[in-house]
Amino acid sequence: MHFSTLTSATLLALASLATANPCLTYNDANTLATNFGKLISAYSNKLANQTLTPGFVDYSESVNSLIDNGGTGPTPLLGATFTSRAKFEAGSAPQPAVPFTVKNLWYNCNTITIRWESDQKPQPVVGISVAQTVYAPVTGNPSKFMIQSIWAEFDSAAWAVNLGVLVPAPKKEKKREVAFEG
Ligand SMILES: *[C@@H]1O[C@H](CO)[C@@H](O)[C@H](O)[C@H]1NC(C)=O
């Protein structure tokens, strides 16, 4: 009786262990961060398929602002930038490759935070991307995890200058004078 109770409890515990999704390890987080960077510096549909879930969603007012050339349309500034992997692929495939270096990487069980630098000319661009991941093992993929959503913001003013969309205002010659009264 005791034995069979213990056995059932053990089997239950093993069953719940087997179904619990594993957490990201450093290697998983590092592989996903590297491959996310490659989607910007050396894009391919194959890598996008291996790295992003089909339902991938991307939120970035910085990207929306660039798409809108600093205006408010056609992409609503506060809306999603891409609402599926297929849309991400359609938007990314024609883009020129830009340099991308991971500067910092933090992760927990299912989230990766990447601080990155894109050494563009004349102005460097720094940004932060937060990626939520899911355990989705597929034979042949570089990682057993995929990215299902990203929130990313970066220095889109510098990027717009690099694209020639924004012309910097002349440098201020004098410090702003502050008058104290009283
Ligand atoms: C990527 O996946 C889509 C289906 O989601 C498929 O049609 C396409 O052929 C795949 N591309 C590559 C290069 O693997």
Ligand as a Chemical Component Dictionary entry (heavy atoms), coordinates in Angstrom:
data_LIG
# 
_chem_comp.id                   LIG 
_chem_comp.type                 NON-POLYMER 
_chem_comp.pdbx_formal_charge   0 
_chem_comp.three_letter_code    LIG 
# 
loop_
_chem_comp_atom.comp_id 
_chem_comp_atom.atom_id 
_chem_comp_atom.alt_atom_id 
_chem_comp_atom.type_symbol 
_chem_comp_atom.charge 
_chem_comp_atom.model_Cartn_x 
_chem_comp_atom.model_Cartn_y 
_chem_comp_atom.model_Cartn_z 
_chem_comp_atom.pdbx_ordinal 
LIG C1 C1 C 0 9.787  29.552 -44.219 1  
LIG O1 O1 O 0 8.527  29.078 -43.759 2  
LIG C2 C2 C 0 7.475  29.271 -44.697 3  
LIG C3 C3 C 0 6.196  28.776 -44.023 4  
LIG O2 O2 O 0 5.989  29.431 -42.817 5  
LIG C4 C4 C 0 7.763  28.512 -45.967 6  
LIG O3 O3 O 0 6.749  28.778 -46.913 7  
LIG C5 C5 C 0 9.093  28.939 -46.535 8  
LIG O4 O4 O 0 9.436  28.136 -47.650 9  
LIG C6 C6 C 0 10.193 28.824 -45.495 10 
LIG N1 N1 N 0 11.425 29.403 -46.055 11 
LIG C7 C7 C 0 12.620 28.852 -45.844 12 
LIG C8 C8 C 0 13.756 29.511 -46.578 13 
LIG O5 O5 O 0 12.826 27.921 -45.089 14 
# 
loop_
_chem_comp_bond.comp_id 
_chem_comp_bond.atom_id_1 
_chem_comp_bond.atom_id_2 
_chem_comp_bond.value_order 
_chem_comp_bond.pdbx_ordinal 
LIG C1 O1 SING 1  
LIG C1 C6 SING 2  
LIG O1 C2 SING 3  
LIG C2 C3 SING 4  
LIG C2 C4 SING 5  
LIG C3 O2 SING 6  
LIG C4 O3 SING 7  
LIG C4 C5 SING 8  
LIG C5 O4 SING 9  
LIG C5 C6 SING 10 
LIG C6 N1 SING 11 
LIG N1 C7 SING 12 
LIG C7 C8 SING 13 
LIG C7 O5 DOUB 14 
# 
